[in-house]
């Protein structure tokens, strides 16, 4: 290794004074653009700092987007991450992935201040977190995908979870079910909240009262769906249908029902939410409300790029439809009562 | 927005000459360390360039590791990614994730040259790719996890796929199976190769001949396992056991068997490889050879950090055991023949 080049070496190579090199490095607007370009080229060629850093200094951009996510092992989140990667790659952008499940919020907050990236994608905003507020306040262009926060002044692209849940409830009501189970999550974000409230609204509109003992609030893993099914199905008069707010819980419910010998859809109908790839697998064949991942990501990254170009654009909140996808965990025939 | 600070402003703030600011920015070794630290602090506080870039200039490090991966939607890869994220976060390191499935190899090669990161983690090295060679040749510290490349002079941490596959074969042979199906992948990497050859070796050692029509080479998705099962099981004398080289294919095989009404393990035993979280789900209850993700990632990131500290350390290749985890897709009783 030779010694790193000095500013004198660099000035000589660029054919400028040392003061000019210094002005370029300190973003002094007085340097004329051609000289500036020549100096930066020399700096890059001399490798006195990494190329990407030199380019970042030149353009003020890192061509990198920071993505905040939780639970990449959940099938839905893995599909969301894959789609984000696909869209960013197609645009020639790098992705820094922060799995905020593993990072204390404090250290994530610090990272946000560091301006490592040109923009933020938040996929798991929750009401009890201040990350989205910190991200927006940092001035770095930010978009919320999949999970939105009401009233937050930033671009957001979400599914119409309420309507999708309503359609699932109406579908069960119209099929003649009256004993219906709801396996739900704490309302920490808009997805769990709207997927719960939309479903209840449909039952209320159909004049169906959901029994308090048929509503279980659980955690996110498969095992929690499994336990919930076992609890609901061991009642004297078990529900004839169970709706839940994520596919992962629905898989657990199907497995819990299977363990008890309860036949689906013969004895029990099950509906999930997300329409993940796994929902179509023979083991599950799950009726599910679709979260339109592809459209959410495409639209969201487009908003983010437009915000990077024009930081003063007014914030947009875009809501995309969540259609019900019917498979064999429910039947197309009325429920025998 | 005010104008960006000039080198004159910065020099005044730091109490040094403009020439000193310039020397600091060009890494001139003549600046005394205290002065250097003071100037960099002023630069950071003035935000004349992003903090992370200033720190990168100061330390020569970005505190960021580049992770190359494919197929994050496959349950095994999602678990691997989650574990890498967990370990890097605990060390205060950022992760740039390159999903090389979406990026043409050429552009990935370019990224490697840009020195955006302190080190590379490659999780999906294949014989027909030159990425690992480019990564190692770039001089950036590199570790191969999960997939290794024989003879490549860099740190590698892999599971003992051959031995794990051998144990699966011996287990089937000892249980009395003689008609055995093998659903395998092209040998594009060491995992598919060793998981195939180890299994064949065990059958050969047990004096069992595997019929050519019982060996199917397929693609990676669940649907390919499903189709393979349907093909193998519709033969006049179908195999009584099927072993395959990934859990994802095994899930497809279980689903294909289910669609035909073939009972597992009554009519058919199934063994997968990876021991993903899903393998334990009731739907599958899959006997599987474990890929020790946690140990592979912990060990691999440790090797990478040691290489970043000491680039001249000799390369280490570490192989960790892959134990067979028996569940209900196989029985603990001898096969009735």
Interface residues (C-beta under 8 A of the other chain):
Chain A: X3 X4 X5 X6 X7 X10 X18 X19 X21 X22 X23 X25 X26 X27 X28 X29 X30 X48 X49 X50 X51 X52 X53 X56 X57 X62 X64 X71 X72 X73 X75 X78 X79 X81 X82 X85 X86 X89 X90 X92 X94 X95 X96 X97 X98 X99 X102 X103 X107 X111 X113 X114 X115 X116 X222 X226 X251 X252 X254 X255 X256 X258 X259 X277 X281 X282 X283 X284
Chain B: X3 X4 X5 X6 X7 X10 X18 X19 X21 X22 X23 X25 X26 X27 X28 X29 X30 X48 X49 X50 X51 X52 X53 X56 X57 X62 X64 X71 X72 X73 X75 X78 X79 X81 X82 X85 X86 X89 X90 X92 X94 X95 X96 X97 X98 X99 X102 X103 X107 X111 X113 X114 X115 X116 X222 X226 X251 X252 X254 X255 X256 X258 X259 X277 X281 X282 X283 X284
